[in-house]
Amino acid sequence: MRTYRLVIACPDRVGIVAKVSNFLALYNGWINEASHHSDVQSGWFFMRHEIRAESLPFGIEAFREAFAPIADEFSMIWRVTDSAQKKRVVLMASRESHCLADLLHRWHTDELDCDIPCVISNHDDLRSMVEWHGIPFFHVPVDPKDKQPAFAEVSRLVEEHAADVVVLARYMQILPPQLCQQYAEKVINIHHSFLPSFVGAKPYHQAALRGVKLIGATCHYVTEELDAGPIIEQDVVRVSHADSIEDMVRFGRDVEKMVLARGLRHHLEDRVLVHGNKTVVFD
């Protein structure tokens, strides 16, 4: 069913829900799903509505025009999207295949409602798997001594393929600040630890040395600060003293795949609202 997704964040006050509901009722809008959250600490209000597109007498551009005065009145940060317009997802990976393979499978079986115009990698190892799915694969090697040309090419490819979101599916390079700023809240990463614990390289090794009883994975938006962006999704699995680092890596891969897929789905369905360095996720 085709829907419009109305997503709103604004300073909290009386009358927000009533105003939005009255607007939709005025045009006979049929609400399929409604989610609200009032953050007492920040004083902000968050809302997500899914409205049946066929119930409204106008298209999405007219919706935006009609709703704009209400948005101005309540100082809203808002957007409305059309579920019929699939988001374009550029995937990036290095050598490890588990996250990339999982996302490609979910896309292939229509579990992820998106288009994947290309995959970019700093190694050539995963080309055959990607091209089997009929998706263009771009090998962009990264010279450790001069990474700028590689990331300039990555930026060109992302722009050329009109990406709505970039997913780092175990892409083991740190994006430069310019890319992080250019695509703020549009780059999703999977980090193989339960952040903020064990930031950086080899988190399973760090976890084993610390003797933790839980390991996990974190899906987050990428910012200039390493592994510190707004968190979209997390999960954990229990481990014990008997588990080796290799066991932890094996357990962790399963969690990484699940967490990344859930986080990406939340983003594709416009369920994530970023406020500061936190998120509201209407799942």
HUPEVEN-V286952 format. One record per pair of residues at least 24 apart in sequence whose ideal C-beta (glycine too) atoms are under 6 Angstrom apart, sorted by the first residue. I is the first residue (numbers start at 0). J is the second residue. D is the distance in Angstrom with one decimal. If there is no record, write none. Layout:
BEGIN
i = [I	I]
j = [J	J]
d = [D	D]
END
This chain:
BEGIN
i = [1	1	1	2	2	2	2	2	3	3	3	4	4	4	5	5	6	6	6	7	7	7	8	8	8	9	9	9	9	10	11	11	11	11	15	15	18	22	26	26	27	28	28	29	34	36	45	45	47	80	85	85	86	86	86	87	87	87	87	87	88	88	88	88	89	89	89	89	89	90	90	90	91	91	91	92	92	92	92	92	93	93	93	93	94	94	95	96	97	97	98	98	98	98	98	98	99	101	102	103	105	113	116	117	119	119	121	141	150	166	176	179	179	179	184	184	186	188	188	189	189	189	190	190	191	191	191	193	193	194	198	203	203	203	203	204	207	213	214	214	214	215	216	216	216	218	218	218	229	229	229	231	231	231	231	232	232	232	234]
j = [52	82	83	31	49	51	52	82	50	52	79	49	80	269	48	79	47	78	269	46	75	77	45	76	272	44	73	74	75	74	37	42	43	44	44	73	69	69	55	56	54	54	55	54	281	279	272	279	281	269	113	114	113	163	267	114	116	161	162	163	113	115	164	166	117	157	160	162	165	118	166	168	119	167	170	120	125	168	169	170	121	122	170	171	122	124	169	125	252	256	168	169	189	255	256	259	168	256	168	132	260	267	160	160	153	156	172	172	175	263	223	221	222	223	220	273	221	219	221	218	255	259	217	226	216	251	255	233	235	226	226	244	247	248	251	244	244	237	238	247	251	254	254	255	258	258	259	262	273	276	278	262	265	271	278	258	261	262	258]
d = [4.4	5.6	4.8	6.0	4.5	6.0	5.9	4.7	4.9	5.4	5.5	5.5	4.9	4.4	4.5	4.9	5.1	5.3	5.2	4.3	5.2	4.6	5.2	4.7	5.3	5.8	4.9	5.5	4.2	5.9	5.5	5.4	5.8	4.0	5.6	5.9	5.7	5.9	5.5	5.9	5.7	5.6	5.5	3.8	3.9	5.4	5.1	4.5	4.7	5.4	5.3	4.9	5.1	4.1	5.4	5.0	5.5	5.6	5.3	4.9	4.7	5.3	5.4	5.9	5.9	5.5	5.8	4.1	4.9	4.7	5.2	5.5	4.8	5.2	4.1	5.3	5.9	4.7	5.6	5.5	5.7	5.6	5.5	4.3	5.2	5.1	4.6	5.6	4.8	5.8	3.9	4.9	5.8	5.8	5.7	5.4	4.4	4.1	5.9	5.3	5.8	5.5	4.1	5.3	5.9	5.8	5.9	5.6	5.3	6.0	4.6	5.7	5.7	4.8	5.3	5.5	4.0	5.9	5.0	5.5	5.3	4.1	4.8	5.1	5.5	5.4	5.5	6.0	5.6	5.9	4.4	5.7	4.4	5.2	5.9	5.8	4.8	5.8	5.5	5.6	5.6	6.0	4.5	4.3	4.4	5.0	5.3	3.1	5.0	5.4	4.7	4.1	5.9	5.7	5.9	5.1	4.8	3.9	5.1]
END
